[in-house]
Amino acid sequence: MPVTLNLPAPLARLAGERVLQLSGATVGDVVSDAVTRHPTLAPRLRDEQGQPYSFVTFYLNDEDIRFHGGFGAAVADGDEITVVPAIAGG
């Protein structure tokens, strides 16, 4: 069973779907799988060094990955990762 990556609407338009079924041993691996399959996501999910942006939050099963090893956080089959970009406005 793969890992599910849930994308917000603006990113879903780039990928052509809102929910991706991916594989990997860590959150970073799953993100790498996503950008390999959908290259247009790459500059929106991680920086040039492959690290998450400070303004994009990743949740692994409702837990912020910043408190669990960042992109190094281990994932298991059936886990869900949700991407939440920062929203600005006035």
C-alpha positions in Angstrom: 0.0 0.0 0.0 1.5 3.4 -1.0 1.7 6.7 0.9 -1.0 9.3 0.1 0.1 12.9 -0.7 -2.8 15.4 -0.4 -2.2 18.6 -2.4 -4.0 21.9 -2.1 -6.0 23.1 -5.1 -3.2 25.3 -6.6 -0.7 22.5 -6.6 -3.3 19.9 -7.7 -3.8 21.9 -10.9 -0.1 21.4 -11.6 -0.2 17.7 -10.9 -3.6 17.1 -12.6 -5.0 15.5 -9.4 -5.5 16.4 -5.8 -4.4 13.0 -4.3 -1.2 11.2 -5.3 -0.4 7.6 -4.4 3.4 7.5 -4.0 6.2 5.5 -2.4 9.2 6.1 -0.2 10.8 5.4 3.1 10.7 9.1 4.3 8.7 12.2 3.7 11.6 13.4 1.5 11.5 10.2 -0.6 7.7 10.6 -1.1 8.2 14.2 -2.2 11.0 13.1 -4.5 8.6 10.5 -6.0 6.0 13.3 -6.5 8.4 15.6 -8.3 9.7 12.8 -10.5 6.2 12.1 -11.6 5.1 15.7 -11.7 8.2 17.9 -12.3 6.2 21.2 -12.2 5.7 20.5 -8.4 9.4 20.6 -7.7 9.9 24.4 -7.2 6.8 24.6 -5.1 7.5 21.8 -2.7 11.2 22.1 -2.0 14.2 24.5 -2.5 17.2 23.9 -4.8 18.9 21.9 -2.0 15.9 19.5 -1.8 14.7 20.9 1.6 11.2 22.0 2.4 10.4 25.7 2.3 9.6 27.4 5.6 6.3 28.7 4.1 5.1 25.2 3.1 4.0 22.9 5.9 3.9 19.2 5.5 1.8 17.1 7.9 2.4 13.4 8.3 -0.8 11.9 9.7 -1.8 15.3 11.1 1.6 15.9 12.7 3.9 18.7 11.5 7.0 17.1 10.1 9.2 19.9 11.5 8.8 18.3 14.9 9.5 14.7 13.6 12.6 15.0 11.5 11.5 17.1 8.6 11.9 15.4 5.2 13.8 12.6 7.1 10.6 11.6 9.0 9.9 7.9 8.3 6.7 6.9 6.6 4.9 3.6 6.4 2.4 2.1 3.9 -1.0 3.8 4.3 0.4 7.0 5.8 -1.0 10.4 4.6 1.0 13.5 4.0 -0.8 16.8 3.5 0.8 19.9 2.0 -0.4 23.2 3.4 1.2 26.3 1.7 1.2 29.7 3.5 -1.6 32.0 2.5 -1.0 35.8 2.4 -3.5 38.5 2.0 -5.0 41.5 3.5 
